Amino acid sequence: MAKHIVIGGGSGFIGSELTDKLRARGDKVTWISRTPGDQKITWDELRRDGLPECDVVVNLAGKHILDLSRPWTDAYRDEVIRSRIETTEALVQAINASTVSPDVFISTAGKCFYGTRELADGEAPPELDEYSEPMGIDFPAELVGLWEAAAEGVDTTRLRHIRLRIGVVLGKIERKSYLLRFWRIGRARGFLPIIRLPFCLGVGAVIGKGTQVFPWIHIDDMTGIILHVIDDPETEGRYNAVSPGIVTNRVFTKSFSKYLRRPILWAIPEWLVKAVIGDERSSILLKGQLVRPKRTIESGYKFEYSEIDKAMADLVKITF
């Protein structure tokens, strides 16, 4: 039976991909957006008029913490926090006030919940799953904690509450080459646009030491997990949306460069990363978490892309 799904942040990378898959199977999708439009409601309309009758609510709203077009100032820091907390609180209030409750509320946050800490030379990073407590607290971990807390007020006596902790989502990238001409950069979405330009300029690099763990997930598995928890009435609680084939930054970078056919020429020093993106959010790139999707796999979800090379082979395209 077709469902009506309301998505906060539906126009974003994950939201738009999820929307395509839902509509392809016959579901109705309504976005909650900052701007009005067809098959949309605005956040102001949600607060004023309440939640439209629906089967599922998915919240993907929030400004990208690694938006390199925005300098990391106190103002932007507060904007990132508000974009997550206020939208989540608005949805929780609307769900709780609804006459007819949806069946499922899917709130999302980041794998940064687990925090970071300095590892001794040769020390293996601890394995972290849905049952693990944070191994350290930094700003991204604090942000996720606030984000998840905002979702906890939803009335779970009326619906299933799914809490997804999402890794670095990888989308498709296209490199267009032309005989006897410089090749030019194609389109990409997700994390890869942030790192592709240096590779396209021939100065691709490992980030920092390169030994930090890099929790990634292919966009098809990201949307696949959301569809899985929507459809399976036995799912509830926390699930890690990360690939089981976690690699280090160096292994990830080598795979990306191989399929993009561009060299790795250097390693970006940690001080430069901090100078460019700010110390508070630098831990996202310089430190990692060995996150395992334990409950996700236990729930019966089958990953399509559990190996980084298979993911890159699908995502990175070169056309002539």
Helices and strands as residue ranges (DSSP letters): E 4-8, H 13-24, E 28-33, E 40-42, H 43-49, E 56-59, H 74-97, E 104-110, G 111-114, E 127-128, H 139-151, E 160-166, E 168-178, E 181-190, H 192-200, E 204-207, E 213-214, E 216-218, H 219-231, E 237-241, E 247-248, H 249-260, E 264-268, H 270-277, H 279-286, E 290-291, H 294-298, H 308-315, E 316-319
